[in-house]
Amino acid sequence: MIRVAKAPGSIRDSICGYLHTIGGEASLDEISRAVAAQMGATSPSSVRSYLNLNVGKAFERTGRGRYRLKANGHDVGHANSHKLDFDPIAAVGNAKLYHADCFDWLASEPPSSIHACVTDPPYGLVEYTETEQQKLRNGKGGVWRIPPSFDGHRRAPLPRFTVLDDDDRIELYAFFKKLGVLLNRVLVPGGNVVVASNPLLMHIVGSAMSEGGLELRGGIVRLVMTMRGGDRPKNAHKEFSDVSVMPRSMFEPWVVLRRPVEGRVQDNLRRHKTGGFRRPSTERPFGDVIPSRPAPKNEREIAAHPSLKPQAFLRQVVRAALPLGEGTVLDPFAGSGSTLAAANAVGYASIGIESDAKYVRIATKAIAKLGSLREVDPI
């Protein structure tokens, strides 16, 4: 067996980076697993030795086999001196909704306590800043493109992902790497992560979350006609009438990852109830192409959110995320509660985290209404 030597300081940097990311304490097992996810096979004894040798310098021991960064103002990062306590703002059916920053919430959750994650995050980041959200609410757009009405129907606004510059992409990568690290911590082994993305940014999402420790498992194609792409060159549409600057988007990619399983998949299923996808029927496996449409009018009236996904699609994905139909589904960017509503509809427990108070208020009322819809269009 060939062993690849670790670069000097790499174990230190990996440990410090992980503890800085979670913003608190972690067990030796959690730290060792995070280091191995980033650097490949690493002896837990090497991690333990480095931690113990540097207790009082870079680290503090908070309990038997538990450590955090020493917050002395000179270290790589600052660790929270205590875990935050969160109370759900609403409980609707089997769903719990929290008004919180999802990174804070994830860092405070017990490890290996969530069984799957299905979410549509702010993968452009810029479009969900308070400034851009206010422009959207005022109908002025900003980085949001508000399509013109057509045949009397008002189209949903869409973010202009082509405006992201290199700095935005670097920030985006760091955002999703942190999300990957924190999800890898709270998920049980084999727990699925299904993340909505778009063709321009899905490579960043997949790469960053993989570097955070999750295992990339492919993707799901949501077949849906959007308003993205297909346009002629701006201010030269007559001169180049036969040109589309970008292909017209006819699908939405969802990145699929999971926390690595322990042993064989069948062993993981027996122990953790995770490690695969639930089949729609005995005869038919869960597929990676799902025909869909934009969220219908009745759902948009219940849950006003610019990125609302239809129940017909979400219920299929949420149901499949728990292979044995047991466990809890997390949506760390809950928006107006559509994922939680889908979980209620298929009989699953779920948890949603949302930082925007406006959407929390909408979700509190929308979860029950969306979940109770029986007339959904599955195509």
C-alpha positions in Angstrom: 0.0 0.0 0.0 1.4 3.4 -1.0 1.0 6.1 1.6 1.1 9.7 0.3 2.9 12.0 2.7 0.8 14.9 4.0 2.2 18.4 3.4 3.7 20.1 6.6 0.9 21.9 8.4 -1.9 20.4 6.4 -3.4 18.5 9.3 -3.3 21.6 11.4 -4.9 23.7 8.7 -7.6 21.1 8.2 -8.4 20.8 11.9 -8.5 24.6 12.4 -10.5 25.1 9.2 -13.2 22.6 10.3 -13.5 24.0 13.9 -13.7 27.5 12.5 -16.4 26.5 10.0 -18.6 24.9 12.6 -18.0 27.8 15.0 -17.9 25.6 18.1 -16.7 22.4 19.7 -16.5 18.9 18.1 -15.5 15.4 19.1 -12.3 13.7 18.1 -14.3 11.4 15.8 -16.0 14.4 14.1 -12.7 16.2 13.6 -10.9 13.1 12.3 -13.7 12.4 9.8 -13.6 16.0 8.6 -9.9 15.8 8.1 -10.1 12.5 6.3 -12.9 13.9 4.0 -10.6 16.8 3.0 -7.2 15.1 2.9 -7.9 11.4 2.3 -7.1 8.6 4.7 -5.6 10.2 7.8 -4.8 8.3 11.0 -7.1 9.5 13.9 -4.0 9.1 16.2 -2.3 11.9 14.2 -5.3 14.2 14.7 -5.5 13.3 18.4 -1.7 13.9 18.9 -1.9 17.3 17.2 -4.9 18.4 19.2 -3.4 17.2 22.5 -0.1 18.8 21.9 -1.7 22.2 21.2 -4.3 22.3 23.9 -3.8 25.6 25.6 -2.2 27.1 22.5 -4.5 26.8 19.6 -7.3 24.6 21.2 -9.3 24.2 24.3 -10.5 20.8 25.6 -14.2 21.2 26.4 -14.8 17.7 27.7 -13.6 14.1 27.2 -12.4 13.9 23.6 -14.0 17.2 22.7 -12.2 20.4 21.4 -12.7 23.9 20.1 -10.5 26.7 18.8 -9.0 28.8 21.5 -10.6 32.2 21.1 -7.6 34.4 22.0 -7.8 36.8 19.0 -4.7 35.4 17.4 -5.9 32.1 16.0 -7.1 31.2 12.5 -10.7 31.7 13.5 -12.9 32.5 16.4 -15.0 29.8 18.0 -18.3 30.4 19.8 -17.9 29.9 23.5 -21.3 28.2 23.7 -23.8 26.4 21.6 -26.9 28.4 20.6 -30.3 27.2 21.6 -33.1 27.4 19.0 -36.9 27.0 19.4 -39.1 26.3 16.5 -41.3 29.3 15.5 -44.0 27.0 14.2 -44.9 23.3 14.2 -47.3 22.3 11.4 -48.1 18.6 11.1 -44.8 16.8 11.1 -42.9 19.9 10.2 -40.9 22.3 12.4 -39.9 25.7 11.2 -37.1 27.8 12.7 -36.3 31.4 12.1 -32.5 31.4 12.2 -29.3 31.5 10.2 -29.0 27.9 8.9 -25.2 27.8 9.5 -25.7 28.7 13.2 -28.5 26.2 13.5 -26.5 23.4 11.8 -23.4 24.1 14.0 -25.6 23.7 17.1 -27.4 20.5 16.1 -26.2 17.1 17.4 -24.1 15.2 14.9 -25.7 12.4 12.9 -29.2 13.6 13.7 -30.7 14.3 10.2 -31.5 11.7 7.6 -31.8 13.7 4.3 -31.6 17.3 3.0 -33.6 18.6 0.1 -33.2 22.3 -0.5 -33.2 25.2 -3.0 -30.5 27.5 -1.6 -29.6 31.1 -2.7 -27.0 29.7 -5.1 -26.5 33.1 -6.6 -26.0 34.6 -3.1 -26.2 38.2 -4.5 -29.9 38.0 -5.4 -30.9 37.2 -1.8 -29.1 40.1 -0.2 -31.5 42.6 1.5 -30.7 45.3 -1.1 -31.6 43.0 -4.0 -34.7 41.5 -2.3 -36.0 45.0 -1.7 -35.5 45.9 -5.3 -37.4 42.7 -6.2 -40.3 43.6 -3.9 -40.5 47.1 -5.3 -40.7 45.6 -8.9 -37.4 47.2 -9.9 -35.5 44.0 -10.5 -31.9 44.8 -9.7 -30.0 41.5 -10.4 -33.5 40.0 -10.9 -34.9 39.9 -14.4 -38.6 40.6 -14.3 -40.0 39.2 -17.6 -42.7 41.1 -19.4 -46.3 40.0 -19.2 -47.4 37.7 -22.0 -51.0 36.8 -22.9 -52.1 38.5 -19.8 -49.9 36.3 -17.5 -47.2 37.8 -15.4 -44.0 35.7 -15.4 -42.0 34.9 -12.3 -38.8 36.9 -11.8 -35.5 35.2 -12.5 -32.0 36.0 -11.1 -29.3 37.1 -13.6 -26.6 34.7 -12.8 -24.4 36.0 -15.6 -23.7 39.1 -13.5 -21.6 37.2 -11.0 -17.9 38.1 -11.2 -14.9 36.2 -10.0 -15.2 37.4 -6.4 -18.8 36.4 -6.3 -17.9 32.9 -7.5 -15.2 32.6 -4.9 -17.7 33.6 -2.2 -20.2 31.1 -3.7 -17.6 28.3 -3.5 -16.8 29.1 0.2 -20.6 29.3 1.0 -21.3 25.8 -0.4 -18.1 24.3 1.0 -19.2 25.5 4.5 -22.7 24.1 3.8 -21.1 20.8 2.8 -19.0 20.6 6.0 -22.0 21.3 8.2 -24.3 18.9 6.5 -21.7 16.2 6.6 -21.6 16.7 10.3 -25.4 16.6 11.0 -26.4 13.9 8.5 -26.3 10.2 9.4 -24.0 8.1 7.2 -25.7 7.6 3.8 -27.9 10.6 4.2 -28.9 12.1 0.9 -28.4 15.8 -0.1 -30.4 17.1 -3.1 -29.7 20.7 -4.0 -31.3 22.8 -6.7 -28.9 24.6 -8.9 -28.6 25.9 -12.5 -26.5 25.0 -15.5 -24.0 27.9 -15.0 -23.2 27.2 -11.3 -23.9 23.5 -10.7 -20.2 22.6 -11.1 -19.3 25.1 -8.3 -22.0 23.6 -6.0 -20.9 20.0 -6.6 -17.2 20.7 -6.2 -17.5 22.9 -3.1 -19.8 20.5 -1.3 -17.6 17.5 -2.2 -14.6 19.3 -0.7 -16.8 19.8 2.4 -16.8 16.0 2.8 -19.9 14.9 1.0 -19.8 12.3 -1.8 -21.0 13.5 -5.2 -23.6 11.0 -6.5 -24.8 12.6 -9.7 -27.9 14.8 -10.3 -31.6 15.0 -11.0 -32.9 16.8 -14.1 -36.1 18.7 -13.6 -37.4 19.0 -17.1 -39.0 22.5 -17.1 -39.1 25.3 -19.6 -37.7 28.5 -18.1 -37.2 32.0 -19.3 -33.4 31.7 -19.2 -31.3 31.8 -22.4 -32.4 31.9 -26.0 -32.1 35.6 -26.3 -30.5 37.4 -29.3 -27.5 39.7 -28.6 -28.6 42.7 -26.5 -29.0 45.9 -28.6 -28.1 43.9 -31.7 -31.1 41.6 -32.0 -31.9 42.8 -35.6 -28.4 42.5 -36.8 -28.0 38.9 -35.4 -31.6 37.8 -35.6 -30.5 34.1 -36.1 -28.3 34.0 -33.0 -29.0 32.9 -29.5 -26.3 34.0 -27.0 -27.0 31.0 -24.8 -29.2 27.9 -25.3 -32.7 28.3 -24.1 -32.8 26.5 -20.7 -35.2 23.5 -20.8 -34.1 21.9 -17.6 -33.1 22.6 -14.0 -30.2 20.6 -12.5 -30.4 19.3 -8.9 -27.0 18.2 -7.5 -27.1 14.9 -5.6 -24.7 14.1 -2.8 -24.6 12.0 0.3 -22.6 11.5 3.5 -20.4 8.4 2.7 -22.0 5.2 3.9 -20.5 3.0 6.7 -19.5 -0.3 5.1 -21.9 -1.8 2.5 -25.1 -0.1 1.5 -27.2 -2.9 3.0 -25.3 -2.6 6.3 -25.9 1.2 6.3 -29.6 0.7 5.5 -30.0 -1.7 8.4 -28.2 0.6 10.9 -29.1 4.1 9.7 -32.1 3.6 7.4 -30.2 5.5 4.7 -27.9 5.0 1.7 -30.2 5.0 -1.3 -33.4 6.3 -2.8 -36.9 5.1 -2.2 -38.5 3.5 -5.3 -41.8 4.8 -6.6 -42.9 1.2 -6.8 -41.5 -2.3 -6.6 -41.3 -2.4 -10.4 -39.9 1.1 -11.1 -36.6 2.6 -9.7 -36.4 6.3 -8.8 -35.2 8.1 -11.9 -32.9 11.1 -12.4 -35.2 12.8 -15.0 -38.5 14.3 -13.7 -40.9 16.1 -16.1 -42.2 19.3 -14.4 -43.7 22.7 -14.9 -43.4 26.0 -13.1 -45.3 26.2 -9.8 -49.0 26.6 -10.7 -50.9 29.8 -9.9 -52.8 28.3 -6.9 -49.5 27.4 -5.2 -47.9 30.7 -6.0 -50.9 32.5 -4.4 -50.4 30.4 -1.2 -46.6 30.7 -1.0 -45.3 33.8 -2.7 -41.6 33.1 -3.2 -39.6 33.9 -6.4 -38.0 30.4 -6.5 -41.1 28.4 -5.6 -40.9 24.8 -6.8 -44.2 22.9 -7.5 -45.5 20.3 -5.1 -45.8 17.8 -7.9 -42.0 17.8 -8.2 -41.0 18.3 -4.6 -43.2 15.4 -3.3 -41.4 13.0 -5.7 -37.9 14.1 -4.6 -38.7 14.4 -0.9 -40.4 10.9 -0.8 -37.4 9.4 -2.6 -34.8 11.0 -0.3 -35.6 8.6 2.6 -35.0 5.1 1.2 -37.1 3.3 3.8 -39.5 6.1 4.4 -38.1 6.7 7.9 -36.2 9.7 9.3 -36.2 13.5 9.1 -35.8 15.7 6.0 -34.1 19.0 6.4 -34.4 22.2 4.3 -31.9 24.7 5.6 -33.2 27.4 3.1 -36.9 26.8 3.7 -38.2 29.9 1.9 -42.0 29.8 2.0 -42.1 26.2 3.3 -42.7 24.2 0.1 -40.3 21.4 1.0 -41.8 21.0 4.4 -45.3 21.0 2.9 -44.2 18.2 0.5 -42.8 16.2 3.5 -46.1 16.6 5.3 -47.9 15.4 2.2 -45.9 12.2 2.0 -45.9 11.5 5.7 -42.4 12.5 6.7 -41.0 14.5 9.6 -39.2 17.6 8.4 -37.3 20.7 9.7 -37.0 24.0 7.9 -34.6 26.9 8.6 -35.3 30.4 7.2 -33.5 33.6 8.0 -35.8 36.1 6.2 -38.6 37.1 8.6 -40.9 37.8 5.6 -40.7 34.3 4.3 -41.0 32.8 7.8 -44.4 34.5 8.1 -45.5 33.2 4.7 -44.3 29.7 5.5 -46.1 29.6 8.8 -49.4 29.8 7.0 -48.4 28.2 3.7 -47.1 24.8 4.9 -50.5 23.4 5.9 -52.2 24.8 2.8 -49.6 23.5 0.3 -49.4 20.1 2.1 -53.1 19.6 2.0 -53.4 20.1 -1.8 -54.5 17.0 -3.5 -54.9 18.3 -7.0 -51.3 18.5 -8.0 -50.1 18.0 -11.6 -47.5 15.2 -11.7 -47.3 15.2 -15.5 
